[in-house]
């Protein structure tokens, strides 16, 4: 505030001097700028030998304290992302005059830290979510006792979202086996198909059961709202365990999983290949125990050798078997089906970031 001093004596008889907080005496010429809590002393000093100096007048200037306005927390994104927004930039805005105020912040209830400029938070540390708190405090100096700390501003940055939607299809291709192998993809114009059958189904002499080729069929599906580290359904597979001539079956076949991905607006169509081993068991035909005779499919390597590169990060794609219908059962990488039965299994996919 501004304080003016008035000399009530006859002009030419005196000169006003003042001091602040009992400091040095200063000739009064212009109004004085006073901050809350300061003490001003003033005195009329005689410049005529016939007059004595006046008594000293002292006044302390107090004021009701004021609360600082809370800061504004600005972030480059509201949530950490799996593919994008892997780091979030944080900026604090001070709505108060910086000549008498400053900002401080803390992360997840930690120690208060002076704010000296924008800072960055990383999903590797705070991927599960993080709370930022900020407040304005009075700077050290004459205003420190006048201004009260502001209320606390808080902002929550959400946990990791996998910003990915899409659809999956699956194509069988490049079967292997003996030279006598018979499949719908061997020596045919069709190089790949979502349906794969193998074996010679010529009736077997002396076997009352009709022969029938074994087959697999992949049925893709769509997916969205994924969570990091959680497998998501990409489709299912039908498996019929037929009866065929020995040495006419396939030993392996590749499954190419084609994904049509929308990753935060980025459109990608990668193919991830997986080798499937087709295991034909020796049939023991033990009464009451058919499962040892069940043929099965094994995923040779659940993680594809193809990798996805997005924003300087590398991701691997894996698949696994899930729930089955009653005529089959599945482990993580195996799908068993009873002789002469059909079963269906859910197939799940997952993305994993490759640590450099």
Phi and psi in degrees as GROMACS dihedral restraints (atoms count N, CA, C in turn):
[ dihedral_restraints ]
;  ai    aj    ak    al  type     phi  dphi    fc
    3     4     5     6     1  -105.1    20    10
    4     5     6     7     1   132.0    20    10
    6     7     8     9     1  -120.4    20    10
    7     8     9    10     1   128.7    20    10
    9    10    11    12     1  -107.8    20    10
   10    11    12    13     1   145.2    20    10
   12    13    14    15     1  -114.0    20    10
   13    14    15    16     1   137.4    20    10
   15    16    17    18     1  -118.9    20    10
   16    17    18    19     1   133.6    20    10
   18    19    20    21     1   -95.9    20    10
   19    20    21    22     1   113.8    20    10
   21    22    23    24     1   -90.9    20    10
   22    23    24    25     1     3.2    20    10
   24    25    26    27     1   -83.6    20    10
   25    26    27    28     1   168.4    20    10
   27    28    29    30     1   -62.0    20    10
   28    29    30    31     1   130.3    20    10
   30    31    32    33     1   -53.4    20    10
   31    32    33    34     1   138.8    20    10
   33    34    35    36     1    93.0    20    10
   34    35    36    37     1    -7.3    20    10
   36    37    38    39     1   -97.0    20    10
   37    38    39    40     1   -20.0    20    10
   39    40    41    42     1  -150.7    20    10
   40    41    42    43     1   165.0    20    10
   42    43    44    45     1  -135.0    20    10
   43    44    45    46     1   136.1    20    10
   45    46    47    48     1   -87.7    20    10
   46    47    48    49     1   133.9    20    10
   48    49    50    51     1  -123.7    20    10
   49    50    51    52     1   154.0    20    10
   51    52    53    54     1  -142.4    20    10
   52    53    54    55     1   163.3    20    10
   54    55    56    57     1  -140.8    20    10
   55    56    57    58     1   151.7    20    10
   57    58    59    60     1  -115.6    20    10
   58    59    60    61     1   128.1    20    10
   60    61    62    63     1    52.0    20    10
   61    62    63    64     1    40.7    20    10
   63    64    65    66     1    61.9    20    10
   64    65    66    67     1    31.5    20    10
   66    67    68    69     1   -88.2    20    10
   67    68    69    70     1  -154.1    20    10
   69    70    71    72     1   -67.8    20    10
   70    71    72    73     1   149.8    20    10
   72    73    74    75     1   -79.1    20    10
   73    74    75    76     1   139.1    20    10
   75    76    77    78     1  -129.4    20    10
   76    77    78    79     1   138.8    20    10
   78    79    80    81     1   -66.4    20    10
   79    80    81    82     1   133.0    20    10
   81    82    83    84     1   -85.0    20    10
   82    83    84    85     1   123.8    20    10
   84    85    86    87     1  -129.5    20    10
   85    86    87    88     1   -35.9    20    10
   87    88    89    90     1  -135.2    20    10
   88    89    90    91     1   162.2    20    10
   90    91    92    93     1   -53.4    20    10
   91    92    93    94     1   147.9    20    10
   93    94    95    96     1   -98.4    20    10
   94    95    96    97     1   135.5    20    10
   96    97    98    99     1   -87.4    20    10
   97    98    99   100     1   120.5    20    10
   99   100   101   102     1  -120.8    20    10
  100   101   102   103     1   135.7    20    10
  102   103   104   105     1  -100.7    20    10
  103   104   105   106     1   158.6    20    10
  105   106   107   108     1   -56.0    20    10
  106   107   108   109     1   135.8    20    10
  108   109   110   111     1    91.2    20    10
  109   110   111   112     1    -6.8    20    10
  111   112   113   114     1   -81.3    20    10
  112   113   114   115     1   152.4    20    10
  114   115   116   117     1  -111.0    20    10
  115   116   117   118     1   126.5    20    10
  117   118   119   120     1  -111.4    20    10
  118   119   120   121     1   127.0    20    10
  120   121   122   123     1  -114.8    20    10
  121   122   123   124     1   141.5    20    10
  123   124   125   126     1  -140.3    20    10
  124   125   126   127     1   151.5    20    10
  126   127   128   129     1  -153.9    20    10
  127   128   129   130     1   141.1    20    10
  129   130   131   132     1   -89.4    20    10
  130   131   132   133     1   116.8    20    10
  132   133   134   135     1   -97.8    20    10
  133   134   135   136     1   125.6    20    10
  135   136   137   138     1   -68.1    20    10
  136   137   138   139     1   136.0    20    10
  138   139   140   141     1  -115.3    20    10
  139   140   141   142     1    13.2    20    10
  141   142   143   144     1  -126.2    20    10
  142   143   144   145     1   128.6    20    10
  144   145   146   147     1   -61.2    20    10
  145   146   147   148     1   -18.7    20    10
  147   148   149   150     1   -83.8    20    10
  148   149   150   151     1    -1.0    20    10
  150   151   152   153     1  -128.1    20    10
  151   152   153   154     1   146.0    20    10
  153   154   155   156     1   -93.8    20    10
  154   155   156   157     1   159.3    20    10
  156   157   158   159     1   -64.2    20    10
  157   158   159   160     1   151.3    20    10
  159   160   161   162     1   -76.1    20    10
  160   161   162   163     1   167.7    20    10
  162   163   164   165     1   -67.6    20    10
  163   164   165   166     1   156.7    20    10
  165   166   167   168     1   -84.1    20    10
  166   167   168   169     1   132.8    20    10
  168   169   170   171     1  -103.4    20    10
  169   170   171   172     1   133.4    20    10
  171   172   173   174     1  -126.1    20    10
  172   173   174   175     1   138.2    20    10
  174   175   176   177     1  -142.4    20    10
  175   176   177   178     1   130.1    20    10
  177   178   179   180     1   -98.3    20    10
  178   179   180   181     1   135.7    20    10
  180   181   182   183     1  -105.0    20    10
  181   182   183   184     1   101.8    20    10
  183   184   185   186     1   -99.5    20    10
  184   185   186   187     1   163.1    20    10
  186   187   188   189     1  -152.3    20    10
  187   188   189   190     1   150.2    20    10
  189   190   191   192     1   -64.2    20    10
  190   191   192   193     1   135.8    20    10
  192   193   194   195     1   -69.7    20    10
  193   194   195   196     1   153.6    20    10
  195   196   197   198     1  -122.1    20    10
  196   197   198   199     1   146.4    20    10
  198   199   200   201     1   -92.1    20    10
  199   200   201   202     1   134.2    20    10
  201   202   203   204     1   -67.9    20    10
  202   203   204   205     1   150.4    20    10
  204   205   206   207     1   -75.4    20    10
  205   206   207   208     1   142.3    20    10
  207   208   209   210     1   -69.7    20    10
  208   209   210   211     1   149.9    20    10
  210   211   212   213     1   -73.5    20    10
  211   212   213   214     1   166.6    20    10
  213   214   215   216     1  -106.9    20    10
  214   215   216   217     1   131.7    20    10
  216   217   218   219     1   -99.8    20    10
  217   218   219   220     1   118.8    20    10
  219   220   221   222     1  -112.1    20    10
  220   221   222   223     1   134.0    20    10
  222   223   224   225     1  -129.5    20    10
  223   224   225   226     1   151.6    20    10
  225   226   227   228     1   -74.4    20    10
  226   227   228   229     1   -15.1    20    10
  228   229   230   231     1  -157.2    20    10
  229   230   231   232     1   160.4    20    10
  231   232   233   234     1   -93.8    20    10
  232   233   234   235     1   -18.9    20    10
  234   235   236   237     1  -141.2    20    10
  235   236   237   238     1   147.3    20    10
  237   238   239   240     1   -71.9    20    10
  238   239   240   241     1   142.8    20    10
  240   241   242   243     1  -112.4    20    10
  241   242   243   244     1   159.7    20    10
  243   244   245   246     1   -79.4    20    10
  244   245   246   247     1   -42.1    20    10
  246   247   248   249     1  -102.9    20    10
  247   248   249   250     1   -35.8    20    10
  249   250   251   252     1  -123.4    20    10
  250   251   252   253     1   167.6    20    10
  252   253   254   255     1    53.3    20    10
  253   254   255   256     1    42.2    20    10
  255   256   257   258     1   -71.4    20    10
  256   257   258   259     1   -26.8    20    10
  258   259   260   261     1  -124.0    20    10
  259   260   261   262     1   146.5    20    10
  261   262   263   264     1  -124.2    20    10
  262   263   264   265     1   127.2    20    10
  264   265   266   267     1   -88.1    20    10
  265   266   267   268     1   134.9    20    10
  267   268   269   270     1  -118.5    20    10
  268   269   270   271     1   129.2    20    10
  270   271   272   273     1  -128.2    20    10
  271   272   273   274     1   137.2    20    10
  273   274   275   276     1  -108.7    20    10
  274   275   276   277     1   134.3    20    10
  276   277   278   279     1  -109.2    20    10
  277   278   279   280     1   131.7    20    10
  279   280   281   282     1  -100.6    20    10
  280   281   282   283     1   112.2    20    10
  282   283   284   285     1   -79.1    20    10
  283   284   285   286     1    -3.8    20    10
  285   286   287   288     1   -96.4    20    10
  286   287   288   289     1   167.4    20    10
  288   289   290   291     1   -68.8    20    10
  289   290   291   292     1   121.1    20    10
  291   292   293   294     1   -67.8    20    10
  292   293   294   295     1    -8.4    20    10
  294   295   296   297     1   -72.5    20    10
  295   296   297   298     1   -20.2    20    10
  297   298   299   300     1  -131.1    20    10
  298   299   300   301     1     9.7    20    10
  300   301   302   303     1  -143.1    20    10
  301   302   303   304     1   158.0    20    10
  303   304   305   306     1  -147.4    20    10
  304   305   306   307     1   167.4    20    10
  306   307   308   309     1  -113.5    20    10
  307   308   309   310     1   152.9    20    10
  309   310   311   312     1  -141.9    20    10
  310   311   312   313     1   159.5    20    10
  312   313   314   315     1  -145.2    20    10
  313   314   315   316     1   166.2    20    10
  315   316   317   318     1  -148.0    20    10
  316   317   318   319     1   157.1    20    10
  318   319   320   321     1  -116.4    20    10
  319   320   321   322     1   125.4    20    10
  321   322   323   324     1    50.6    20    10
  322   323   324   325     1    43.6    20    10
  324   325   326   327     1    74.0    20    10
  325   326   327   328     1    15.4    20    10
  327   328   329   330     1   -78.3    20    10
  328   329   330   331     1  -162.0    20    10
  330   331   332   333     1   -71.1    20    10
  331   332   333   334     1   146.6    20    10
  333   334   335   336     1   -71.3    20    10
  334   335   336   337     1   136.4    20    10
  336   337   338   339     1  -126.3    20    10
  337   338   339   340     1   133.5    20    10
  339   340   341   342     1   -60.0    20    10
  340   341   342   343     1   138.8    20    10
  342   343   344   345     1   -90.0    20    10
  343   344   345   346     1   120.4    20    10
  345   346   347   348     1  -118.4    20    10
  346   347   348   349     1     8.9    20    10
  348   349   350   351     1   143.6    20    10
  349   350   351   352     1   173.1    20    10
  351   352   353   354     1   -55.9    20    10
  352   353   354   355     1   147.5    20    10
  354   355   356   357     1  -137.8    20    10
  355   356   357   358     1   166.8    20    10
  357   358   359   360     1  -121.8    20    10
  358   359   360   361     1   139.2    20    10
  360   361   362   363     1  -113.5    20    10
  361   362   363   364     1   142.5    20    10
  363   364   365   366     1  -115.7    20    10
  364   365   366   367     1   141.9    20    10
  366   367   368   369     1   -64.5    20    10
  367   368   369   370     1   -23.5    20    10
  369   370   371   372     1   -63.1    20    10
  370   371   372   373     1   -29.8    20    10
  372   373   374   375     1   -98.9    20    10
  373   374   375   376     1   -38.5    20    10
  375   376   377   378     1  -120.0    20    10
  376   377   378   379     1    25.9    20    10
  378   379   380   381     1   -60.2    20    10
  379   380   381   382     1   -24.0    20    10
  381   382   383   384     1   -82.4    20    10
  382   383   384   385     1     1.6    20    10
  384   385   386   387     1   112.2    20    10
  385   386   387   388     1   151.5    20    10
  387   388   389   390     1  -153.3    20    10
  388   389   390   391     1   146.4    20    10
  390   391   392   393     1  -110.2    20    10
  391   392   393   394     1   127.8    20    10
  393   394   395   396     1  -106.1    20    10
  394   395   396   397     1   129.8    20    10
  396   397   398   399     1  -120.6    20    10
  397   398   399   400     1   144.9    20    10
  399   400   401   402     1  -145.2    20    10
  400   401   402   403     1   152.0    20    10
  402   403   404   405     1  -151.9    20    10
  403   404   405   406     1   157.6    20    10
  405   406   407   408     1  -101.5    20    10
  406   407   408   409     1   137.3    20    10
  408   409   410   411     1  -128.8    20    10
  409   410   411   412     1   158.1    20    10
  411   412   413   414     1   -72.8    20    10
  412   413   414   415     1   138.1    20    10
  414   415   416   417     1   -70.6    20    10
  415   416   417   418     1   152.6    20    10
  417   418   419   420     1   -62.8    20    10
  418   419   420   421     1   135.1    20    10
  420   421   422   423     1   141.7    20    10
  421   422   423   424     1  -160.4    20    10
  423   424   425   426     1   -64.7    20    10
  424   425   426   427     1   -22.1    20    10
  426   427   428   429     1   -94.8    20    10
  427   428   429   430     1    -1.1    20    10
  429   430   431   432     1   -60.9    20    10
  430   431   432   433     1   -38.9    20    10
  432   433   434   435     1   -83.7    20    10
  433   434   435   436     1   -11.4    20    10
  435   436   437   438     1   -88.6    20    10
  436   437   438   439     1   -44.1    20    10
  438   439   440   441     1   -92.9    20    10
  439   440   441   442     1   132.9    20    10
  441   442   443   444     1   -90.9    20    10
  442   443   444   445     1   152.5    20    10
  444   445   446   447     1   -58.7    20    10
  445   446   447   448     1   146.6    20    10
  447   448   449   450     1   -73.2    20    10
  448   449   450   451     1   168.6    20    10
  450   451   452   453     1   -68.1    20    10
  451   452   453   454     1   163.9    20    10
  453   454   455   456     1   -88.3    20    10
  454   455   456   457     1   132.4    20    10
  456   457   458   459     1   -97.2    20    10
  457   458   459   460     1   137.1    20    10
  459   460   461   462     1  -130.0    20    10
  460   461   462   463     1   147.6    20    10
  462   463   464   465     1  -143.8    20    10
  463   464   465   466     1   131.7    20    10
  465   466   467   468     1  -100.5    20    10
  466   467   468   469     1   125.7    20    10
  468   469   470   471     1   -96.5    20    10
  469   470   471   472     1   124.4    20    10
  471   472   473   474     1   -68.1    20    10
  472   473   474   475     1   163.3    20    10
  474   475   476   477     1   -69.0    20    10
  475   476   477   478     1   179.5    20    10
  477   478   479   480     1   -67.1    20    10
  478   479   480   481     1   128.6    20    10
  480   481   482   483     1  -111.3    20    10
  481   482   483   484     1   138.6    20    10
  483   484   485   486     1   -91.6    20    10
  484   485   486   487     1    99.0    20    10
  486   487   488   489     1   -78.7    20    10
  487   488   489   490     1    69.3    20    10
  489   490   491   492     1  -141.1    20    10
  490   491   492   493     1   130.1    20    10
  492   493   494   495     1  -132.1    20    10
  493   494   495   496     1   162.2    20    10
  495   496   497   498     1   167.5    20    10
  496   497   498   499     1  -168.9    20    10
  498   499   500   501     1  -135.0    20    10
  499   500   501   502     1   159.2    20    10
  501   502   503   504     1  -128.0    20    10
  502   503   504   505     1   143.2    20    10
  504   505   506   507     1  -131.2    20    10
  505   506   507   508     1   159.1    20    10
  507   508   509   510     1  -133.7    20    10
  508   509   510   511     1   136.2    20    10
  510   511   512   513     1  -128.8    20    10
  511   512   513   514     1   126.4    20    10
  513   514   515   516     1   -84.0    20    10
  514   515   516   517     1   141.0    20    10
  516   517   518   519     1  -158.5    20    10
  517   518   519   520     1   161.7    20    10
  519   520   521   522     1    52.1    20    10
  520   521   522   523     1    59.6    20    10
  522   523   524   525     1   -70.0    20    10
  523   524   525   526     1   156.0    20    10
  525   526   527   528     1  -130.7    20    10
  526   527   528   529     1   154.1    20    10
  528   529   530   531     1   176.3    20    10
  529   530   531   532     1  -164.9    20    10
  531   532   533   534     1   -71.1    20    10
  532   533   534   535     1   169.6    20    10
  534   535   536   537     1   -61.8    20    10
  535   536   537   538     1   -22.1    20    10
  537   538   539   540     1   -89.5    20    10
  538   539   540   541     1     6.6    20    10
  540   541   542   543     1   -60.0    20    10
  541   542   543   544     1   139.7    20    10
  543   544   545   546     1  -124.8    20    10
  544   545   546   547     1   122.5    20    10
  546   547   548   549     1  -144.8    20    10
  547   548   549   550     1   167.0    20    10
  549   550   551   552     1   -76.1    20    10
  550   551   552   553     1    -5.5    20    10
  552   553   554   555     1  -112.3    20    10
  553   554   555   556     1     7.8    20    10
  555   556   557   558     1  -103.3    20    10
  556   557   558   559     1   121.4    20    10
  558   559   560   561     1    65.2    20    10
  559   560   561   562     1    18.2    20    10
  561   562   563   564     1  -110.4    20    10
  562   563   564   565     1   167.7    20    10
  564   565   566   567     1   -74.0    20    10
  565   566   567   568     1   -16.4    20    10
  567   568   569   570     1   -87.1    20    10
  568   569   570   571     1   116.9    20    10
  570   571   572   573     1   -85.6    20    10
  571   572   573   574     1   -29.2    20    10
  573   574   575   576     1  -153.2    20    10
  574   575   576   577     1   155.0    20    10
  576   577   578   579     1  -161.2    20    10
  577   578   579   580     1   154.4    20    10
  579   580   581   582     1   -74.2    20    10
  580   581   582   583     1   -10.5    20    10
  582   583   584   585     1  -116.4    20    10
  583   584   585   586     1   131.3    20    10
  585   586   587   588     1  -134.1    20    10
  586   587   588   589     1   128.4    20    10
  588   589   590   591     1  -129.1    20    10
  589   590   591   592     1   152.5    20    10
  591   592   593   594     1  -146.5    20    10
  592   593   594   595     1   154.2    20    10
  594   595   596   597     1   107.1    20    10
  595   596   597   598     1   156.8    20    10
  597   598   599   600     1   -93.8    20    10
  598   599   600   601     1   117.3    20    10
  600   601   602   603     1   -98.9    20    10
  601   602   603   604     1    24.6    20    10
  603   604   605   606     1   -62.8    20    10
  604   605   606   607     1   132.5    20    10
  606   607   608   609     1   -52.6    20    10
  607   608   609   610     1   138.0    20    10
  609   610   611   612     1   -88.6    20    10
  610   611   612   613     1   121.8    20    10
  612   613   614   615     1   -56.0    20    10
  613   614   615   616     1   132.9    20    10
  615   616   617   618     1    84.4    20    10
  616   617   618   619     1    -9.0    20    10
  618   619   620   621     1   -98.4    20    10
  619   620   621   622     1   114.8    20    10
  621   622   623   624     1   -67.9    20    10
  622   623   624   625     1   -18.3    20    10
  624   625   626   627     1   -79.9    20    10
  625   626   627   628     1   141.3    20    10
  627   628   629   630     1   -70.2    20    10
  628   629   630   631     1   141.2    20    10
  630   631   632   633     1   -75.7    20    10
  631   632   633   634     1   148.1    20    10
  633   634   635   636     1  -155.0    20    10
  634   635   636   637     1   138.2    20    10
  636   637   638   639     1   -67.0    20    10
  637   638   639   640     1   147.3    20    10
  639   640   641   642     1   -78.3    20    10
  640   641   642   643     1   153.1    20    10
  642   643   644   645     1  -153.8    20    10
  643   644   645   646     1   156.7    20    10
  645   646   647   648     1  -126.4    20    10
  646   647   648   649     1   145.6    20    10
  648   649   650   651     1  -142.7    20    10
  649   650   651   652     1   127.9    20    10
  651   652   653   654     1   -99.4    20    10
  652   653   654   655     1   132.9    20    10
  654   655   656   657     1  -122.1    20    10
  655   656   657   658     1   110.5    20    10
  657   658   659   660     1   -79.8    20    10
  658   659   660   661     1   168.8    20    10
  660   661   662   663     1  -148.2    20    10
  661   662   663   664     1   174.1    20    10
  663   664   665   666     1   -95.6    20    10
  664   665   666   667     1   165.1    20    10
  666   667   668   669     1  -151.6    20    10
  667   668   669   670     1   154.1    20    10
  669   670   671   672     1  -166.3    20    10
  670   671   672   673     1   177.3    20    10
  672   673   674   675     1    51.2    20    10
  673   674   675   676     1    51.6    20    10
  675   676   677   678     1   -85.6    20    10
  676   677   678   679     1   153.1    20    10
  678   679   680   681     1  -116.5    20    10
  679   680   681   682     1   143.4    20    10
  681   682   683   684     1   -59.3    20    10
  682   683   684   685     1   134.4    20    10
  684   685   686   687     1    78.7    20    10
  685   686   687   688     1    -0.9    20    10
  687   688   689   690     1  -105.5    20    10
  688   689   690   691     1   122.8    20    10
  690   691   692   693     1   -60.2    20    10
  691   692   693   694     1   146.3    20    10
  693   694   695   696     1  -125.3    20    10
  694   695   696   697     1   147.9    20    10
  696   697   698   699     1   -70.8    20    10
  697   698   699   700     1   125.7    20    10
  699   700   701   702     1  -110.9    20    10
  700   701   702   703     1    -8.8    20    10
  702   703   704   705     1   157.5    20    10
  703   704   705   706     1  -166.5    20    10
  705   706   707   708     1  -141.8    20    10
  706   707   708   709     1   166.8    20    10
  708   709   710   711     1  -134.3    20    10
  709   710   711   712     1   130.2    20    10
  711   712   713   714     1   -91.6    20    10
  712   713   714   715     1   139.1    20    10
  714   715   716   717     1  -134.4    20    10
  715   716   717   718     1   119.6    20    10
  717   718   719   720     1  -105.8    20    10
  718   719   720   721     1   125.0    20    10
  720   721   722   723     1   -95.3    20    10
  721   722   723   724     1    96.4    20    10
  723   724   725   726     1   -92.2    20    10
  724   725   726   727     1  -167.9    20    10
  726   727   728   729     1  -124.6    20    10
  727   728   729   730     1   119.4    20    10
  729   730   731   732     1  -134.9    20    10
  730   731   732   733     1   168.0    20    10
  732   733   734   735     1   -67.8    20    10
  733   734   735   736     1   142.0    20    10
  735   736   737   738     1   -58.5    20    10
  736   737   738   739     1   146.8    20    10
  738   739   740   741     1    69.3    20    10
  739   740   741   742     1     4.1    20    10
  741   742   743   744     1  -100.4    20    10
  742   743   744   745     1    -5.4    20    10
  744   745   746   747     1   -85.3    20    10
  745   746   747   748     1   170.7    20    10
  747   748   749   750     1   -94.8    20    10
  748   749   750   751     1   145.5    20    10
  750   751   752   753     1   -91.6    20    10
  751   752   753   754     1   -36.4    20    10
  753   754   755   756     1  -144.0    20    10
  754   755   756   757     1   160.9    20    10
  756   757   758   759     1  -153.5    20    10
  757   758   759   760     1   148.4    20    10
  759   760   761   762     1   -93.3    20    10
  760   761   762   763     1   141.6    20    10
  762   763   764   765     1  -112.2    20    10
  763   764   765   766     1   114.3    20    10
  765   766   767   768     1   -93.7    20    10
  766   767   768   769     1   114.7    20    10
  768   769   770   771     1   -93.3    20    10
  769   770   771   772     1   113.0    20    10
  771   772   773   774     1   -97.6    20    10
  772   773   774   775     1   121.0    20    10
  774   775   776   777     1  -108.5    20    10
  775   776   777   778     1   130.9    20    10
  777   778   779   780     1  -102.1    20    10
  778   779   780   781     1   103.3    20    10
  780   781   782   783     1  -107.6    20    10
  781   782   783   784     1   139.5    20    10
  783   784   785   786     1  -116.9    20    10
  784   785   786   787     1   103.8    20    10
  786   787   788   789     1  -107.7    20    10
  787   788   789   790     1    91.1    20    10
  789   790   791   792     1    57.0    20    10
  790   791   792   793     1    34.7    20    10
  792   793   794   795     1    97.3    20    10
  793   794   795   796     1   -13.6    20    10
  795   796   797   798     1   -86.2    20    10
  796   797   798   799     1   121.5    20    10
  798   799   800   801     1   -96.8    20    10
  799   800   801   802     1   124.4    20    10
  801   802   803   804     1  -134.1    20    10
  802   803   804   805     1   148.5    20    10
  804   805   806   807     1  -132.8    20    10
  805   806   807   808     1    65.0    20    10
  807   808   809   810     1   -77.6    20    10
  808   809   810   811     1   155.1    20    10
  810   811   812   813     1  -113.4    20    10
  811   812   813   814     1   133.1    20    10
  813   814   815   816     1  -118.1    20    10
  814   815   816   817     1   120.6    20    10
  816   817   818   819     1   -96.2    20    10
  817   818   819   820     1   142.3    20    10
  819   820   821   822     1  -136.1    20    10
  820   821   822   823     1   133.6    20    10
  822   823   824   825     1   -84.4    20    10
  823   824   825   826     1   132.4    20    10
  825   826   827   828     1  -113.0    20    10
  826   827   828   829     1   127.0    20    10
  828   829   830   831     1   -93.7    20    10
  829   830   831   832     1   128.7    20    10
  831   832   833   834     1  -101.2    20    10
  832   833   834   835     1   106.6    20    10
  834   835   836   837     1   -98.5    20    10
  835   836   837   838     1   118.9    20    10
  837   838   839   840     1  -103.5    20    10
  838   839   840   841     1   111.3    20    10
  840   841   842   843     1   -82.8    20    10
  841   842   843   844     1   159.0    20    10
  843   844   845   846     1   -78.6    20    10
  844   845   846   847     1   124.5    20    10
  846   847   848   849     1   -79.8    20    10
  847   848   849   850     1   116.7    20    10
  849   850   851   852     1   -90.4    20    10
  850   851   852   853     1   -24.0    20    10
  852   853   854   855     1    51.7    20    10
  853   854   855   856     1    46.7    20    10
  855   856   857   858     1   -73.2    20    10
  856   857   858   859     1   124.0    20    10
  858   859   860   861     1   -57.4    20    10
  859   860   861   862     1   131.7    20    10
  861   862   863   864     1    77.2    20    10
  862   863   864   865     1     1.4    20    10
  864   865   866   867     1  -139.7    20    10
  865   866   867   868     1    76.7    20    10
  867   868   869   870     1   -80.4    20    10
  868   869   870   871     1   -15.8    20    10
  870   871   872   873     1   -66.7    20    10
  871   872   873   874     1   -31.8    20    10
  873   874   875   876     1   -62.4    20    10
  874   875   876   877     1   -20.0    20    10
  876   877   878   879     1   -88.7    20    10
  877   878   879   880     1    -5.9    20    10
  879   880   881   882     1   -67.6    20    10
  880   881   882   883     1   128.2    20    10
  882   883   884   885     1   -76.9    20    10
  883   884   885   886     1   163.0    20    10
  885   886   887   888     1  -154.6    20    10
  886   887   888   889     1   164.0    20    10
  888   889   890   891     1  -112.1    20    10
  889   890   891   892     1   134.2    20    10
  891   892   893   894     1  -119.8    20    10
  892   893   894   895     1   130.2    20    10
  894   895   896   897     1   -76.3    20    10
  895   896   897   898     1   115.2    20    10
  897   898   899   900     1   -61.0    20    10
  898   899   900   901     1   -47.9    20    10
  900   901   902   903     1  -139.6    20    10
  901   902   903   904     1   110.8    20    10
  903   904   905   906     1   -63.1    20    10
  904   905   906   907     1   -15.7    20    10
  906   907   908   909     1  -106.6    20    10
  907   908   909   910     1   124.3    20    10
  909   910   911   912     1   -69.6    20    10
  910   911   912   913     1   149.7    20    10
  912   913   914   915     1   -75.8    20    10
  913   914   915   916     1   -14.8    20    10
  915   916   917   918     1   -79.5    20    10
  916   917   918   919     1   134.2    20    10
  918   919   920   921     1  -117.8    20    10
  919   920   921   922     1   154.6    20    10
  921   922   923   924     1  -106.2    20    10
  922   923   924   925     1   129.5    20    10
  924   925   926   927     1  -111.7    20    10
  925   926   927   928     1   117.0    20    10
  927   928   929   930     1  -138.9    20    10
  928   929   930   931     1   124.7    20    10
  930   931   932   933     1    50.5    20    10
  931   932   933   934     1    48.6    20    10
  933   934   935   936     1    66.2    20    10
  934   935   936   937     1    13.7    20    10
  936   937   938   939     1  -117.2    20    10
  937   938   939   940     1   153.9    20    10
  939   940   941   942     1  -116.2    20    10
  940   941   942   943     1   136.3    20    10
  942   943   944   945     1  -128.9    20    10
  943   944   945   946     1   140.5    20    10
  945   946   947   948     1  -104.4    20    10
  946   947   948   949     1   151.8    20    10
  948   949   950   951     1  -119.3    20    10
  949   950   951   952     1   131.5    20    10
  951   952   953   954     1  -126.9    20    10
  952   953   954   955     1   156.7    20    10
  954   955   956   957     1  -127.3    20    10
  955   956   957   958     1   160.5    20    10
  957   958   959   960     1  -153.9    20    10
  958   959   960   961     1   156.5    20    10
  960   961   962   963     1   -84.4    20    10
  961   962   963   964     1   150.7    20    10
  963   964   965   966     1  -127.5    20    10
  964   965   966   967     1  -130.5    20    10
  966   967   968   969     1   -68.1    20    10
  967   968   969   970     1   149.6    20    10
  969   970   971   972     1  -129.0    20    10
  970   971   972   973     1   164.8    20    10
  972   973   974   975     1   -80.1    20    10
  973   974   975   976     1   168.4    20    10
  975   976   977   978     1   -58.6    20    10
  976   977   978   979     1   -27.9    20    10
  978   979   980   981     1   -82.4    20    10
  979   980   981   982     1     5.1    20    10
  981   982   983   984     1  -139.5    20    10
  982   983   984   985     1   166.1    20    10
  984   985   986   987     1  -145.6    20    10
  985   986   987   988     1   154.9    20    10
  987   988   989   990     1  -132.8    20    10
  988   989   990   991     1   142.5    20    10
  990   991   992   993     1  -101.9    20    10
  991   992   993   994     1  -174.5    20    10
  993   994   995   996     1   -54.0    20    10
  994   995   996   997     1   -44.5    20    10
  996   997   998   999     1  -123.7    20    10
  997   998   999  1000     1    15.0    20    10
  999  1000  1001  1002     1  -132.6    20    10
 1000  1001  1002  1003     1   144.1    20    10
 1002  1003  1004  1005     1  -133.4    20    10
 1003  1004  1005  1006     1   111.6    20    10
 1005  1006  1007  1008     1  -103.4    20    10
 1006  1007  1008  1009     1   139.4    20    10
 1008  1009  1010  1011     1  -135.1    20    10
 1009  1010  1011  1012     1   136.1    20    10
 1011  1012  1013  1014     1   -63.3    20    10
 1012  1013  1014  1015     1   155.2    20    10
 1014  1015  1016  1017     1   -58.3    20    10
 1015  1016  1017  1018     1   134.2    20    10
 1017  1018  1019  1020     1    58.8    20    10
 1018  1019  1020  1021     1    31.8    20    10
 1020  1021  1022  1023     1  -127.3    20    10
 1021  1022  1023  1024     1   159.7    20    10
 1023  1024  1025  1026     1  -113.2    20    10
 1024  1025  1026  1027     1   145.1    20    10
 1026  1027  1028  1029     1  -147.9    20    10
 1027  1028  1029  1030     1   160.2    20    10
 1029  1030  1031  1032     1  -124.5    20    10
 1030  1031  1032  1033     1   142.0    20    10
 1032  1033  1034  1035     1  -131.7    20    10
 1033  1034  1035  1036     1   140.1    20    10
 1035  1036  1037  1038     1   -77.1    20    10
 1036  1037  1038  1039     1   142.4    20    10
 1038  1039  1040  1041     1  -119.1    20    10
 1039  1040  1041  1042     1   128.7    20    10
 1041  1042  1043  1044     1  -113.7    20    10
 1042  1043  1044  1045     1   148.4    20    10
 1044  1045  1046  1047     1  -121.0    20    10
 1045  1046  1047  1048     1   160.7    20    10
 1047  1048  1049  1050     1  -155.2    20    10
 1048  1049  1050  1051     1   144.5    20    10
 1050  1051  1052  1053     1  -102.2    20    10
 1051  1052  1053  1054     1   138.0    20    10
 1053  1054  1055  1056     1  -131.9    20    10
 1054  1055  1056  1057     1   131.3    20    10
 1056  1057  1058  1059     1   -73.1    20    10
 1057  1058  1059  1060     1   134.4    20    10
 1059  1060  1061  1062     1   -87.8    20    10
 1060  1061  1062  1063     1   120.2    20    10
 1062  1063  1064  1065     1   -75.3    20    10
 1063  1064  1065  1066     1   126.2    20    10
